[in-house]
Amino acid sequence: MGLEDNPFDWQFTKNGQVVVSRGGRTVTTVRGAAAAKLTAQLERADNEAAQQLLARATGNYKRGNEKRPTR
């Protein structure tokens, strides 16, 4: 299950926060200077780049040591 199958969603709040969710559940809320930076990056990113930014913001991204599931 990757970003294509289960993408992140995001919402900007009135007080400048970025609420990141996936699968209908809130994953994290980015606040302060990090939220301002993320907002600026998301506004100019395409969908694929936005998904990568959100994955990094949540800490949920590949680190190169994951194993593929065997089926």
LOVOZA-507089 format. One line per field, with one value per residue (C-alpha): chain; residue in one letter; x, y, z. Coordinates in nm, 2 decimals. Layout:
BEGIN
cadena	(A_...)
residuo	(A_...)
xx	(X_...)
yy	(Y_...)
zz	(Z_...)
! end
This chain:
BEGIN
cadena	(A_A_A_A_A_A_A_A_A_A_A_A_A_A_A_A_A_A_A_A_A_A_A_A_A_A_A_A_A_A_A_A_A_A_A_A_A_A_A_A_A_A_A_A_A_A_A_A_A_A_A_A_A_A_A_A_A_A_A_A_A_A_A_A_A_A_A_A_A_A_A)
residuo	(M_G_L_E_D_N_P_F_D_W_Q_F_T_K_N_G_Q_V_V_V_S_R_G_G_R_T_V_T_T_V_R_G_A_A_A_A_K_L_T_A_Q_L_E_R_A_D_N_E_A_A_Q_Q_L_L_A_R_A_T_G_N_Y_K_R_G_N_E_K_R_P_T_R)
xx	(0.00_0.18_0.11_-0.08_-0.31_-0.36_-0.26_-0.23_-0.50_-0.43_-0.63_-0.51_-0.67_-0.75_-0.48_-0.21_-0.18_-0.17_-0.37_-0.24_-0.46_-0.46_-0.74_-0.98_-0.76_-0.55_-0.18_-0.03_-0.08_0.20_0.22_0.43_0.72_0.71_0.35_0.42_0.71_0.50_0.21_0.43_0.58_0.23_0.09_0.35_0.38_0.21_0.02_0.32_0.55_0.28_0.25_0.63_0.62_0.34_0.51_0.83_0.62_0.47_0.79_0.62_0.85_1.09_1.43_1.57_1.57_1.21_1.16_0.90_0.62_0.64_0.32)
yy	(0.00_0.31_0.67_0.61_0.36_0.54_0.91_1.17_1.45_1.78_2.08_2.43_2.58_2.94_2.97_2.85_2.49_2.20_1.90_1.59_1.28_0.94_0.69_0.93_0.96_1.25_1.15_1.48_1.85_2.07_2.41_2.72_2.79_2.44_2.48_2.81_2.64_2.33_2.55_2.74_2.42_2.26_2.56_2.52_2.14_1.90_1.60_1.37_1.62_1.71_1.35_1.33_1.65_1.52_1.18_1.36_1.59_1.28_1.08_0.81_0.77_0.51_0.50_0.24_-0.05_-0.17_-0.52_-0.61_-0.83_-1.19_-1.33)
zz	(0.00_-0.12_-0.16_-0.49_-0.33_0.00_-0.04_0.24_0.26_0.41_0.54_0.62_0.93_1.01_1.27_1.02_1.11_0.85_0.95_0.77_0.75_0.58_0.55_0.72_1.04_1.15_1.13_1.25_1.29_1.18_1.36_1.37_1.14_1.00_0.91_0.73_0.53_0.45_0.33_0.10_-0.04_-0.08_-0.27_-0.54_-0.56_-0.79_-0.64_-0.64_-0.48_-0.23_-0.12_-0.07_0.14_0.36_0.40_0.52_0.75_0.92_0.93_0.72_0.42_0.29_0.46_0.22_0.46_0.41_0.29_0.03_0.15_0.03_-0.11)
! end
